[in-house]
Amino acid sequence: MEALLQPYFTWTNLLLAALLLWGSYFLLSYLHQRLQGSVILGRYQRRTVELLSTFLLLFEPITVLIITMIFLFINPLTHGILLLVVILATFTRIRDYVSGRIILTSSLLAEGKRMKTAKSAGVVSRIGRMGVHLQTGEGLHFVNYSNLLTEGYSLTAGKEIGGYFQLHIQPPEGEERPLRFLENKFVTTPYLDRAIKPELQFREENSREIKARIAVREDQHLRELLALLREWGYPARVARK
């Protein structure tokens, strides 16, 4: 018992492990992001991206677990009590996170997919660490992974949405309220799916470039929408589908 209460690691060990593990994670995440927007690997591109996505899903919780264990054995008694308090206080969040890793590594869940849950149905607009944001005709709903795992869900087969895309839009110089302008314009744009409300926000703080998540009725309508945006003075590029 006394051996278990002895310190096995130091703060230096924790810092080095954190730098190595999180540095590797961010490097692989950057590589994954770059591969998604290129075709440098040819016919192996899609398979490589899928394998890297799965690896990152598993690498993240393993990294957290290793760093937590090192933190625990720096001072087993004190840090053990502290970790127990944190786990009890955040148990629901931890359960959602673990459930999310299970779901995301064992299903074809992706942004733009139609999903049906026990209480709602719509299009997956965003996949987070604790749950998914589901865009329905009534608005945006958040569904945590624990509920998806216990209550079940289905990805609707058959005819899917024409196209769900993320655009990066550059507003013209001098336009004071570009978000409001686009919101008003999109209300009457014929190419958009009326059941899915467009999401608009600036990409970064102090940046004028706008990130838009939009759904078009048919894939070919994306070209017409981009041409329309250019006519308005808002050139845009497709970030991903």
ROSE-4610 file (N, C-alpha, C; in Angstrom, 1 decimal, always signed):
// ROSE-4610
residu = [M/M/M/E/E/E/A/A/A/L/L/L/L/L/L/Q/Q/Q/P/P/P/Y/Y/Y/F/F/F/T/T/T/W/W/W/T/T/T/N/N/N/L/L/L/L/L/L/L/L/L/A/A/A/A/A/A/L/L/L/L/L/L/L/L/L/W/W/W/G/G/G/S/S/S/Y/Y/Y/F/F/F/L/L/L/L/L/L/S/S/S/Y/Y/Y/L/L/L/H/H/H/Q/Q/Q/R/R/R/L/L/L/Q/Q/Q/G/G/G/S/S/S/V/V/V/I/I/I/L/L/L/G/G/G/R/R/R/Y/Y/Y/Q/Q/Q/R/R/R/R/R/R/T/T/T/V/V/V/E/E/E/L/L/L/L/L/L/S/S/S/T/T/T/F/F/F/L/L/L/L/L/L/L/L/L/F/F/F/E/E/E/P/P/P/I/I/I/T/T/T/V/V/V/L/L/L/I/I/I/I/I/I/T/T/T/M/M/M/I/I/I/F/F/F/L/L/L/F/F/F/I/I/I/N/N/N/P/P/P/L/L/L/T/T/T/H/H/H/G/G/G/I/I/I/L/L/L/L/L/L/L/L/L/V/V/V/V/V/V/I/I/I/L/L/L/A/A/A/T/T/T/F/F/F/T/T/T/R/R/R/I/I/I/R/R/R/D/D/D/Y/Y/Y/V/V/V/S/S/S/G/G/G/R/R/R/I/I/I/I/I/I/L/L/L/T/T/T/S/S/S/S/S/S/L/L/L/L/L/L/A/A/A/E/E/E/G/G/G/K/K/K/R/R/R/M/M/M/K/K/K/T/T/T/A/A/A/K/K/K/S/S/S/A/A/A/G/G/G/V/V/V/V/V/V/S/S/S/R/R/R/I/I/I/G/G/G/R/R/R/M/M/M/G/G/G/V/V/V/H/H/H/L/L/L/Q/Q/Q/T/T/T/G/G/G/E/E/E/G/G/G/L/L/L/H/H/H/F/F/F/V/V/V/N/N/N/Y/Y/Y/S/S/S/N/N/N/L/L/L/L/L/L/T/T/T/E/E/E/G/G/G/Y/Y/Y/S/S/S/L/L/L/T/T/T/A/A/A/G/G/G/K/K/K/E/E/E/I/I/I/G/G/G/G/G/G/Y/Y/Y/F/F/F/Q/Q/Q/L/L/L/H/H/H/I/I/I/Q/Q/Q/P/P/P/P/P/P/E/E/E/G/G/G/E/E/E/E/E/E/R/R/R/P/P/P/L/L/L/R/R/R/F/F/F/L/L/L/E/E/E/N/N/N/K/K/K/F/F/F/V/V/V/T/T/T/T/T/T/P/P/P/Y/Y/Y/L/L/L/D/D/D/R/R/R/A/A/A/I/I/I/K/K/K/P/P/P/E/E/E/L/L/L/Q/Q/Q/F/F/F/R/R/R/E/E/E/E/E/E/N/N/N/S/S/S/R/R/R/E/E/E/I/I/I/K/K/K/A/A/A/R/R/R/I/I/I/A/A/A/V/V/V/R/R/R/E/E/E/D/D/D/Q/Q/Q/H/H/H/L/L/L/R/R/R/E/E/E/L/L/L/L/L/L/A/A/A/L/L/L/L/L/L/R/R/R/E/E/E/W/W/W/G/G/G/Y/Y/Y/P/P/P/A/A/A/R/R/R/V/V/V/A/A/A/R/R/R/K/K/K]
num = [1/1/1/2/2/2/3/3/3/4/4/4/5/5/5/6/6/6/7/7/7/8/8/8/9/9/9/10/10/10/11/11/11/12/12/12/13/13/13/14/14/14/15/15/15/16/16/16/17/17/17/18/18/18/19/19/19/20/20/20/21/21/21/22/22/22/23/23/23/24/24/24/25/25/25/26/26/26/27/27/27/28/28/28/29/29/29/30/30/30/31/31/31/32/32/32/33/33/33/34/34/34/35/35/35/36/36/36/37/37/37/38/38/38/39/39/39/40/40/40/41/41/41/42/42/42/43/43/43/44/44/44/45/45/45/46/46/46/47/47/47/48/48/48/49/49/49/50/50/50/51/51/51/52/52/52/53/53/53/54/54/54/55/55/55/56/56/56/57/57/57/58/58/58/59/59/59/60/60/60/61/61/61/62/62/62/63/63/63/64/64/64/65/65/65/66/66/66/67/67/67/68/68/68/69/69/69/70/70/70/71/71/71/72/72/72/73/73/73/74/74/74/75/75/75/76/76/76/77/77/77/78/78/78/79/79/79/80/80/80/81/81/81/82/82/82/83/83/83/84/84/84/85/85/85/86/86/86/87/87/87/88/88/88/89/89/89/90/90/90/91/91/91/92/92/92/93/93/93/94/94/94/95/95/95/96/96/96/97/97/97/98/98/98/99/99/99/100/100/100/101/101/101/102/102/102/103/103/103/104/104/104/105/105/105/106/106/106/107/107/107/108/108/108/109/109/109/110/110/110/111/111/111/112/112/112/113/113/113/114/114/114/115/115/115/116/116/116/117/117/117/118/118/118/119/119/119/120/120/120/121/121/121/122/122/122/123/123/123/124/124/124/125/125/125/126/126/126/127/127/127/128/128/128/129/129/129/130/130/130/131/131/131/132/132/132/133/133/133/134/134/134/135/135/135/136/136/136/137/137/137/138/138/138/139/139/139/140/140/140/141/141/141/142/142/142/143/143/143/144/144/144/145/145/145/146/146/146/147/147/147/148/148/148/149/149/149/150/150/150/151/151/151/152/152/152/153/153/153/154/154/154/155/155/155/156/156/156/157/157/157/158/158/158/159/159/159/160/160/160/161/161/161/162/162/162/163/163/163/164/164/164/165/165/165/166/166/166/167/167/167/168/168/168/169/169/169/170/170/170/171/171/171/172/172/172/173/173/173/174/174/174/175/175/175/176/176/176/177/177/177/178/178/178/179/179/179/180/180/180/181/181/181/182/182/182/183/183/183/184/184/184/185/185/185/186/186/186/187/187/187/188/188/188/189/189/189/190/190/190/191/191/191/192/192/192/193/193/193/194/194/194/195/195/195/196/196/196/197/197/197/198/198/198/199/199/199/200/200/200/201/201/201/202/202/202/203/203/203/204/204/204/205/205/205/206/206/206/207/207/207/208/208/208/209/209/209/210/210/210/211/211/211/212/212/212/213/213/213/214/214/214/215/215/215/216/216/216/217/217/217/218/218/218/219/219/219/220/220/220/221/221/221/222/222/222/223/223/223/224/224/224/225/225/225/226/226/226/227/227/227/228/228/228/229/229/229/230/230/230/231/231/231/232/232/232/233/233/233/234/234/234/235/235/235/236/236/236/237/237/237/238/238/238/239/239/239/240/240/240/241/241/241]
x = [+0.8/+0.0/+0.9/+1.9/+2.8/+3.5/+3.8/+4.4/+3.5/+2.2/+1.3/+1.2/+1.5/+1.4/+2.7/+3.8/+5.0/+4.9/+5.6/+5.6/+6.5/+5.9/+6.7/+7.1/+6.5/+6.8/+7.0/+7.6/+7.8/+7.0/+6.9/+6.3/+7.0/+8.3/+9.0/+8.6/+8.4/+7.9/+6.5/+5.7/+4.3/+4.4/+5.3/+5.4/+6.0/+7.0/+7.6/+6.5/+5.8/+4.8/+3.7/+3.3/+2.2/+2.7/+3.9/+4.5/+4.6/+5.1/+5.3/+3.9/+3.0/+1.7/+0.8/+0.7/-0.2/+0.4/+1.8/+2.5/+2.2/+2.3/+2.1/+0.6/-0.3/-1.7/-2.0/-1.5/-1.8/-1.1/+0.1/+0.8/+0.0/-0.5/-1.4/-2.7/-3.3/-4.5/-4.3/-3.1/-2.8/-2.6/-1.9/-1.8/-3.1/-4.0/-5.3/-6.1/-6.0/-6.7/-6.1/-4.8/-4.2/-4.6/-4.6/-5.0/-6.4/-7.3/-8.7/-8.9/-8.0/-8.2/-7.2/-6.7/-5.7/-5.9/-5.2/-5.3/-3.9/-2.9/-1.5/-1.3/-2.2/-2.0/-2.8/-3.4/-4.2/-5.3/-5.3/-6.4/-6.3/-5.1/-5.0/-5.4/-5.8/-6.1/-7.3/-8.4/-9.6/-9.3/-8.7/-8.4/-7.5/-6.5/-5.5/-6.2/-7.1/-7.8/-8.7/-9.4/-10.2/-9.4/-8.3/-7.5/-6.9/-6.5/-6.0/-7.1/-8.3/-9.4/-9.7/-9.7/-10.0/-8.8/-7.6/-6.5/-6.5/-6.9/-7.0/-8.1/-9.2/-10.3/-9.9/-9.0/-8.5/-7.3/-6.5/-5.3/-5.6/-6.6/-7.0/-7.3/-8.2/-8.5/-7.3/-6.5/-5.4/-4.4/-4.2/-3.3/-3.8/-5.1/-5.7/-5.5/-5.6/-5.5/-4.0/-3.1/-1.7/-1.3/-1.7/-1.3/-2.0/-3.2/-3.9/-3.2/-2.7/-2.0/-0.7/+0.0/+1.3/+1.0/-0.1/-0.4/-0.8/-1.5/-1.9/-0.7/+0.3/+1.4/+2.6/+2.3/+3.2/+3.1/+1.8/+1.4/+0.1/+0.2/-0.9/-2.1/-1.8/-2.8/-3.6/-2.8/-3.5/-4.1/-3.3/-3.9/-5.0/-4.9/-6.0/-7.3/-7.3/-8.5/-9.0/-8.1/-8.4/-9.1/-8.5/-9.1/-10.5/-10.6/-11.9/-13.0/-12.7/-13.6/-14.0/-12.9/-13.2/-14.0/-13.7/-14.5/-16.0/-16.2/-17.6/-18.3/-17.6/-18.2/-18.5/-17.7/-17.9/-18.3/-18.9/-19.2/-20.0/-21.0/-21.9/-21.1/-20.3/-19.4/-18.5/-17.9/-17.0/-17.7/-18.9/-19.7/-20.1/-20.5/-20.8/-19.5/-18.4/-17.1/-16.8/-16.8/-16.5/-17.5/-18.8/-19.9/-19.6/-19.1/-18.8/-17.7/-16.7/-15.6/-16.1/-17.0/-17.6/-18.4/-19.2/-20.1/-19.3/-18.3/-17.6/-16.7/-16.2/-15.3/-16.0/-17.3/-18.1/-19.2/-19.3/-20.4/-20.0/-20.9/-20.6/-21.2/-21.3/-21.8/-20.9/-21.5/-20.7/-21.6/-20.9/-21.7/-22.4/-23.6/-24.4/-25.3/-25.1/-25.9/-27.3/-28.3/-29.6/-29.7/-30.1/-30.1/-31.5/-32.0/-33.2/-32.9/-33.3/-33.2/-34.6/-34.6/-35.9/-36.8/-36.2/-37.0/-37.0/-36.1/-36.0/-35.4/-35.5/-34.8/-34.4/-33.2/-32.7/-31.4/-30.6/-29.3/-28.2/-27.2/-26.1/-25.3/-25.3/-24.6/-23.3/-23.0/-21.7/-21.6/-20.4/-20.0/-19.0/-19.5/-18.6/-18.0/-17.4/-16.8/-17.8/-18.9/-19.9/-21.2/-21.4/-22.6/-22.7/-23.8/-24.0/-25.0/-24.9/-25.8/-26.7/-28.0/-28.9/-29.8/-29.7/-30.5/-31.8/-32.9/-34.2/-35.0/-36.3/-37.1/-37.5/-37.4/-37.7/-36.5/-35.3/-34.1/-32.9/-31.9/-30.8/-30.9/-30.7/-30.9/-29.5/-29.2/-28.0/-28.4/-27.8/-28.1/-26.8/-26.7/-25.5/-25.3/-24.1/-23.7/-24.3/-24.4/-25.0/-26.4/-27.2/-28.6/-28.6/-27.7/-27.6/-27.3/-26.4/-26.0/-27.1/-27.8/-28.8/-30.2/-30.5/-31.9/-31.8/-30.6/-30.5/-30.7/-30.2/-30.4/-30.2/-30.6/-30.4/-30.0/-29.2/-28.8/-29.7/-30.6/-31.7/-31.1/-31.7/-31.3/-32.2/-31.8/-32.6/-32.1/-33.0/-32.7/-32.2/-31.0/-30.4/-30.5/-30.1/-30.1/-29.2/-29.6/-28.8/-27.3/-27.0/-25.6/-25.5/-24.6/-24.4/-22.9/-22.7/-21.4/-21.0/-19.7/-19.2/-18.4/-18.8/-18.2/-17.4/-16.3/-15.6/-15.9/-16.5/-17.0/-16.3/-15.8/-15.1/-16.0/-16.5/-17.4/-16.6/-17.3/-16.6/-16.2/-15.2/-14.7/-15.8/-15.9/-16.9/-18.2/-18.5/-19.8/-19.8/-20.7/-20.6/-21.3/-22.3/-23.0/-23.2/-22.1/-22.1/-23.0/-23.0/-23.8/-25.3/-25.7/-27.1/-27.5/-26.6/-26.8/-27.0/-26.2/-26.3/-27.5/-27.8/-29.0/-30.3/-30.3/-31.5/-31.5/-30.4/-30.3/-30.7/-30.2/-30.4/-31.9/-32.6/-34.1/-34.8/-34.3/-35.0/-34.2/-33.1/-32.2/-32.9/-33.2/-33.9/-33.1/-31.8/-31.0/-30.9/-31.2/-31.0/-32.2/-31.9/-32.9/-33.6/-34.9/-35.6/-35.7/-35.5/-35.6/-34.3/-33.3/-32.0/-31.6/-31.6/-31.3/-29.8/-29.3/-27.9/-27.2/-26.0/-25.3/-24.2/-24.1/-23.2/-22.4/-21.1/-20.3/-18.9/-18.3/-16.9/-16.0/-15.0/-14.1/-13.3/-12.8/-12.0/-12.2/-11.9/-12.0/-11.2/-11.7/-11.1/-10.8/-11.6/-11.5/-12.8/-12.7/-13.9/-14.4/-13.5/-14.0/-15.1/-16.1/-17.3/-17.3/-17.6/-17.8/-19.3/-19.7/-21.1/-21.4/-22.3/-22.8/-24.1/-24.2/-25.4/-25.8/-27.1/-27.6/-28.3/-27.8/-28.5/-29.4/-30.4/-31.4/-30.9/-30.0/-29.3/-27.9/-27.0/-25.6/-25.2/-25.9/-25.5/-25.9/-26.7/-27.1/-26.0/-24.9/-23.8/-23.1/-23.0/-22.3/-23.1/-24.4/-25.3/-25.2/-25.1/-25.0/-23.7/-22.6/-21.3/-21.3/-21.9/-22.0/-22.8/-23.9/-24.8/-24.0/-23.3/-22.5/-21.5/-20.9/-19.9/-20.6/-21.9/-22.7/-22.9/-23.1/-23.4/-22.1/-21.0/-19.7/-19.1/-19.6/-19.2/-18.6/-17.4/-16.8/-16.6/-16.8/-16.7/-16.0/-15.4/-14.8/-15.4/-15.4/-15.9/-14.8/-15.1/-14.1/-14.2/-15.5/-15.7/-17.2/-17.5/-18.9/-19.2]
y = [-1.2/+0.0/+1.3/+1.2/+2.4/+2.6/+1.5/+1.7/+2.4/+2.2/+2.9/+4.4/+4.8/+6.2/+6.9/+6.2/+6.9/+7.6/+8.7/+9.4/+8.7/+8.5/+7.8/+8.7/+9.9/+10.9/+12.3/+13.2/+14.5/+15.5/+16.7/+17.7/+17.9/+17.6/+17.7/+16.6/+15.4/+14.2/+14.6/+15.2/+15.6/+16.6/+17.6/+18.6/+18.0/+17.2/+16.5/+15.6/+14.9/+14.0/+14.8/+15.9/+16.7/+17.3/+17.8/+18.4/+17.4/+16.2/+15.2/+14.7/+14.3/+13.8/+14.8/+16.0/+17.0/+17.6/+17.7/+18.1/+17.2/+15.8/+14.8/+14.9/+15.1/+15.2/+16.4/+17.5/+18.7/+18.6/+18.0/+17.8/+16.8/+15.7/+14.8/+15.5/+16.3/+17.0/+17.9/+18.6/+19.5/+18.7/+17.6/+16.8/+16.3/+15.9/+15.4/+16.5/+17.7/+18.8/+19.1/+19.1/+19.3/+18.3/+17.0/+15.9/+16.0/+16.5/+16.7/+17.6/+18.6/+19.6/+19.4/+18.2/+18.0/+16.6/+16.2/+14.9/+14.4/+14.7/+14.3/+12.8/+12.1/+10.6/+9.8/+10.5/+9.8/+8.9/+7.7/+6.8/+6.3/+6.6/+6.2/+7.3/+8.5/+9.7/+9.4/+8.9/+8.8/+7.8/+6.6/+5.6/+6.1/+6.9/+7.5/+8.5/+9.3/+10.3/+9.5/+8.5/+7.7/+7.0/+6.4/+5.8/+6.8/+8.0/+9.0/+9.6/+9.7/+10.2/+9.2/+7.9/+7.0/+7.0/+7.1/+7.1/+8.3/+9.5/+10.7/+10.6/+9.9/+9.7/+8.9/+7.9/+7.1/+7.7/+8.4/+9.0/+10.1/+10.8/+11.9/+11.4/+10.4/+9.9/+9.2/+8.5/+7.8/+8.9/+10.0/+11.0/+11.6/+11.9/+12.4/+11.4/+10.1/+9.1/+9.0/+9.0/+8.9/+10.1/+11.3/+12.6/+12.5/+12.1/+12.0/+11.0/+9.9/+8.9/+9.4/+10.2/+10.8/+11.8/+12.6/+13.6/+12.9/+11.8/+11.1/+10.6/+10.0/+9.4/+10.4/+11.7/+12.7/+12.8/+12.8/+12.8/+12.0/+10.7/+9.8/+10.1/+10.5/+10.7/+12.0/+13.1/+14.4/+14.5/+14.1/+14.2/+13.2/+12.0/+11.1/+11.6/+12.3/+13.0/+14.0/+14.8/+15.9/+15.4/+14.3/+13.7/+13.1/+12.5/+11.9/+13.0/+14.1/+15.3/+15.7/+15.9/+16.3/+15.4/+14.1/+13.0/+13.1/+13.2/+13.2/+14.5/+15.6/+16.8/+16.9/+16.2/+16.2/+14.8/+14.0/+12.6/+12.6/+13.5/+13.5/+13.8/+14.8/+15.2/+14.1/+13.5/+12.4/+11.2/+10.9/+9.9/+10.2/+11.5/+11.9/+11.8/+12.2/+12.1/+10.7/+9.8/+8.4/+7.8/+8.1/+7.6/+8.1/+9.3/+9.9/+9.2/+8.8/+8.0/+6.7/+6.1/+4.8/+4.9/+6.0/+6.2/+6.6/+7.5/+8.0/+7.0/+6.1/+5.1/+3.8/+3.8/+2.6/+2.9/+4.1/+4.5/+5.3/+5.6/+6.5/+7.9/+8.3/+9.6/+10.7/+11.7/+12.7/+13.9/+15.1/+16.3/+16.2/+16.7/+16.6/+15.4/+14.4/+13.2/+13.5/+12.8/+12.9/+11.9/+12.4/+11.5/+11.6/+10.4/+10.3/+9.8/+10.5/+10.1/+9.8/+9.5/+9.2/+10.4/+11.6/+12.8/+13.8/+13.6/+14.6/+14.0/+14.7/+14.2/+15.4/+15.3/+16.5/+16.1/+17.2/+17.0/+17.4/+16.5/+16.8/+18.0/+19.1/+20.3/+20.5/+19.8/+19.9/+18.7/+18.2/+17.1/+17.6/+17.5/+18.0/+16.9/+17.2/+16.2/+15.6/+16.4/+15.9/+15.5/+15.9/+15.6/+16.2/+16.0/+16.6/+17.6/+18.6/+19.6/+19.2/+19.1/+18.6/+19.7/+20.0/+21.1/+20.5/+20.9/+20.5/+21.7/+21.4/+22.5/+23.5/+23.1/+24.0/+24.7/+24.4/+25.1/+24.1/+24.6/+23.8/+23.1/+21.8/+21.0/+20.3/+20.3/+19.6/+18.3/+17.2/+15.9/+15.3/+14.9/+14.4/+12.9/+12.5/+11.1/+10.1/+10.4/+9.4/+9.0/+10.0/+9.8/+9.0/+9.3/+8.6/+7.1/+6.8/+5.5/+4.7/+5.3/+4.6/+4.5/+5.6/+5.6/+5.2/+5.2/+4.7/+5.8/+5.6/+6.6/+5.9/+6.5/+6.0/+7.0/+6.7/+7.6/+7.2/+8.2/+7.9/+7.4/+6.3/+5.8/+6.4/+6.1/+6.7/+8.0/+8.9/+10.2/+11.1/+11.6/+12.5/+13.9/+14.8/+16.2/+16.4/+17.4/+17.6/+17.9/+18.8/+19.1/+20.0/+19.6/+20.4/+20.8/+22.2/+22.7/+23.7/+23.9/+25.0/+25.9/+27.2/+28.2/+29.2/+29.7/+30.8/+32.0/+33.0/+34.2/+35.4/+36.2/+37.4/+38.6/+39.3/+40.5/+41.6/+42.5/+43.7/+44.7/+45.4/+46.5/+47.6/+48.0/+49.1/+48.6/+47.3/+46.8/+46.6/+47.4/+47.4/+46.2/+45.7/+44.5/+43.4/+42.7/+41.7/+40.5/+40.1/+39.0/+39.3/+40.4/+40.8/+40.8/+41.3/+41.4/+40.0/+39.0/+37.7/+37.0/+37.2/+36.6/+37.0/+38.3/+38.8/+38.2/+38.1/+37.6/+36.1/+35.4/+33.9/+33.6/+34.5/+34.2/+34.0/+34.7/+34.6/+33.9/+33.3/+32.6/+31.2/+31.0/+29.8/+28.5/+28.5/+27.3/+26.6/+27.3/+26.8/+25.9/+24.9/+24.0/+24.8/+25.1/+25.9/+25.2/+23.9/+23.2/+23.4/+23.8/+24.0/+25.4/+26.0/+27.4/+27.6/+28.6/+28.8/+29.3/+28.9/+29.3/+30.2/+31.5/+32.5/+33.0/+33.1/+33.7/+34.1/+35.0/+35.4/+34.2/+33.9/+32.8/+32.9/+34.1/+34.3/+35.7/+35.9/+37.3/+38.3/+39.4/+40.5/+40.1/+39.1/+38.8/+39.1/+39.6/+39.9/+38.7/+37.7/+36.5/+35.8/+35.4/+34.7/+33.2/+32.5/+31.0/+30.7/+30.1/+29.8/+28.3/+27.8/+26.4/+26.5/+25.9/+26.1/+24.7/+24.5/+23.3/+23.7/+23.2/+23.4/+22.3/+22.6/+21.6/+20.5/+20.8/+19.8/+20.2/+19.2/+19.5/+20.5/+20.5/+21.4/+22.8/+23.0/+24.4/+25.1/+24.4/+25.1/+26.0/+25.6/+26.5/+27.8/+27.6/+28.8/+29.7/+29.1/+29.9/+30.7/+30.1/+30.7/+31.9/+31.7/+32.7/+33.9/+33.6/+34.6/+35.4/+34.8/+35.5/+36.4/+36.0/+36.9/+38.1/+37.9/+39.1/+40.1/+39.6/+40.4/+41.1/+40.7/+41.2/+40.5/+39.2/+38.3/+37.0/+37.1/+35.9/+34.8/+33.6/+32.5/+31.3/+30.5/+29.2/+28.1/+26.9/+25.8/+25.3/+25.2/+24.6/+23.1/+22.6/+21.2/+20.9/+19.6/+19.2/+18.5]
z = [+0.0/+0.0/+0.0/+0.8/+0.8/-0.5/-1.2/-2.5/-3.5/-3.4/-4.3/-4.0/-2.8/-2.4/-2.7/-3.2/-3.5/-4.9/-5.0/-6.3/-7.3/-8.5/-9.6/-10.7/-10.8/-11.8/-11.2/-12.0/-11.6/-12.5/-12.1/-13.0/-14.3/-14.3/-15.6/-16.5/-15.9/-16.7/-17.3/-16.5/-17.0/-18.2/-18.0/-19.0/-20.3/-20.2/-21.4/-22.1/-21.3/-21.9/-22.6/-22.0/-22.6/-23.9/-23.9/-25.1/-26.2/-25.9/-26.9/-27.4/-26.6/-27.0/-27.7/-27.1/-27.7/-28.9/-28.9/-30.1/-31.3/-31.0/-32.0/-32.5/-31.6/-31.9/-32.8/-32.5/-33.3/-34.7/-34.7/-36.0/-36.9/-36.3/-37.1/-37.5/-36.7/-37.0/-38.2/-38.2/-39.3/-40.6/-40.5/-41.6/-42.2/-41.3/-41.6/-42.4/-41.9/-42.5/-43.9/-44.0/-45.3/-46.3/-45.9/-46.8/-47.3/-46.4/-46.8/-47.9/-48.1/-49.1/-50.3/-50.5/-51.6/-52.1/-53.2/-53.8/-54.1/-53.2/-53.4/-53.4/-52.7/-52.6/-53.7/-54.5/-55.6/-55.1/-55.6/-55.2/-53.8/-53.1/-51.7/-50.7/-51.3/-50.5/-49.6/-50.1/-49.2/-48.1/-48.4/-47.4/-46.3/-46.8/-45.8/-44.9/-45.4/-44.6/-43.6/-44.0/-43.1/-42.0/-42.3/-41.3/-40.3/-40.8/-39.9/-39.0/-39.6/-38.8/-37.6/-37.9/-36.8/-35.8/-36.3/-35.4/-34.4/-35.0/-34.1/-33.1/-33.5/-32.5/-31.3/-31.5/-30.5/-29.8/-30.5/-30.0/-28.9/-29.1/-28.2/-26.8/-26.6/-25.3/-24.7/-25.5/-24.9/-24.4/-25.1/-24.6/-23.3/-23.2/-22.0/-20.8/-21.1/-20.1/-19.6/-20.5/-20.1/-19.3/-19.7/-18.9/-17.6/-17.5/-16.2/-15.3/-15.8/-14.9/-14.4/-15.3/-14.9/-13.8/-14.0/-13.0/-11.6/-11.7/-10.5/-9.7/-10.4/-9.7/-9.4/-9.6/-9.1/-7.6/-7.2/-5.8/-5.6/-5.5/-5.6/-4.6/-3.4/-2.4/-2.7/-2.8/-3.1/-4.4/-5.4/-6.8/-7.1/-6.3/-6.5/-6.0/-4.8/-4.3/-5.2/-5.7/-6.7/-7.9/-8.5/-9.7/-9.4/-8.3/-7.9/-7.9/-7.3/-7.2/-8.6/-9.5/-10.8/-11.6/-11.4/-12.2/-11.7/-10.4/-9.9/-10.4/-10.5/-10.9/-12.4/-13.2/-14.6/-15.2/-14.4/-14.9/-16.1/-16.2/-17.3/-18.6/-18.5/-19.7/-20.1/-19.1/-19.4/-20.1/-19.6/-20.2/-21.7/-21.9/-23.3/-24.2/-23.6/-24.4/-24.8/-23.8/-24.1/-25.1/-24.9/-25.8/-27.2/-27.3/-28.6/-29.3/-28.6/-29.2/-29.7/-29.0/-29.4/-30.7/-30.7/-31.9/-33.1/-32.9/-34.1/-34.7/-33.9/-34.5/-35.0/-34.8/-35.2/-36.1/-36.6/-37.5/-38.6/-39.6/-40.7/-40.5/-39.2/-38.9/-39.4/-40.1/-40.7/-40.9/-41.0/-41.3/-42.6/-42.7/-43.9/-44.0/-43.1/-43.1/-42.5/-43.0/-42.3/-41.2/-40.0/-38.8/-38.2/-37.7/-37.0/-35.6/-34.6/-33.2/-32.6/-31.3/-30.7/-30.6/-30.6/-30.4/-31.6/-32.5/-33.6/-34.9/-36.0/-37.2/-38.0/-38.6/-39.4/-40.0/-40.3/-40.9/-39.9/-39.8/-38.9/-39.4/-38.6/-39.1/-38.5/-37.3/-36.6/-35.7/-35.7/-34.8/-33.8/-32.5/-31.4/-30.6/-29.5/-28.6/-27.7/-27.4/-26.4/-27.1/-28.4/-29.0/-30.4/-31.1/-32.4/-32.5/-33.4/-33.6/-34.8/-34.6/-35.6/-36.1/-37.4/-38.0/-38.4/-37.8/-38.2/-38.7/-39.1/-39.6/-38.5/-37.2/-36.1/-35.6/-36.1/-35.6/-35.4/-34.6/-34.3/-33.0/-33.0/-31.7/-31.4/-30.1/-29.6/-29.0/-29.5/-29.0/-28.5/-27.2/-26.6/-27.0/-27.0/-27.4/-26.5/-25.2/-24.3/-24.7/-25.1/-25.5/-26.8/-27.7/-29.0/-28.7/-27.8/-27.5/-26.8/-25.9/-25.1/-25.8/-26.5/-27.2/-28.6/-29.2/-30.6/-31.6/-32.8/-33.9/-35.2/-36.2/-37.6/-38.5/-39.5/-40.6/-41.7/-42.1/-43.1/-44.4/-44.9/-46.2/-47.2/-48.5/-49.6/-50.0/-50.5/-51.1/-49.9/-50.1/-49.1/-49.6/-48.7/-49.1/-50.3/-51.1/-52.3/-52.1/-51.1/-50.8/-49.6/-48.7/-47.5/-47.5/-47.6/-47.8/-46.8/-46.7/-45.9/-46.8/-46.8/-47.7/-46.9/-47.5/-47.0/-47.9/-47.4/-48.2/-47.8/-48.8/-48.6/-48.9/-47.9/-48.2/-48.8/-49.5/-50.1/-49.0/-49.4/-48.5/-48.4/-47.1/-46.9/-46.4/-46.6/-46.1/-44.6/-44.0/-42.5/-41.8/-42.5/-41.9/-42.9/-43.2/-44.2/-43.8/-42.5/-42.1/-42.3/-41.9/-42.1/-43.6/-44.4/-45.9/-46.4/-46.0/-46.5/-46.0/-44.7/-44.1/-44.9/-45.2/-46.0/-47.4/-48.0/-49.4/-49.4/-48.5/-48.5/-48.3/-47.7/-47.5/-48.8/-49.8/-51.1/-52.2/-51.8/-52.8/-53.1/-54.4/-54.8/-54.6/-54.6/-54.6/-53.3/-52.2/-50.8/-50.4/-49.6/-49.0/-47.9/-48.0/-47.0/-45.6/-45.6/-44.3/-43.4/-44.0/-43.3/-43.3/-42.1/-42.0/-42.1/-43.0/-43.2/-41.8/-41.6/-40.4/-40.9/-40.4/-40.8/-39.6/-39.7/-38.6/-39.2/-38.6/-39.0/-38.6/-39.5/-39.3/-38.0/-37.8/-36.6/-36.1/-34.8/-34.2/-35.0/-35.3/-36.0/-37.5/-38.0/-39.4/-40.1/-41.4/-42.1/-42.9/-43.1/-43.9/-43.1/-43.9/-43.3/-43.5/-42.5/-42.7/-42.7/-43.8/-44.0/-44.1/-43.4/-43.6/-44.3/-45.5/-46.3/-46.9/-47.1/-47.8/-49.1/-50.2/-51.5/-51.8/-52.6/-52.9/-53.8/-54.7/-55.6/-55.7/-55.9/-56.0/-57.0/-58.2/-59.3/-58.9/-57.9/-57.5/-56.8/-56.4/-55.7/-56.7/-58.0/-58.9/-59.2/-59.2/-59.4/-58.2/-57.0/-55.8/-55.7/-56.1/-56.1/-57.1/-58.3/-59.3/-58.8/-58.0/-57.5/-56.4/-55.6/-54.6/-55.2/-56.3/-57.0/-57.6/-58.0/-58.5/-57.4/-56.2/-55.1/-54.6/-55.1/-54.6/-53.4/-53.2/-52.1/-52.7/-53.3/-53.8/-52.7/-53.0/-52.0/-52.6/-51.7/-52.1/-51.2/-51.7/-51.0/-50.0/-48.7/-47.8/-47.7/-47.6/-47.6/-47.7/-48.0/-48.0/-46.7]
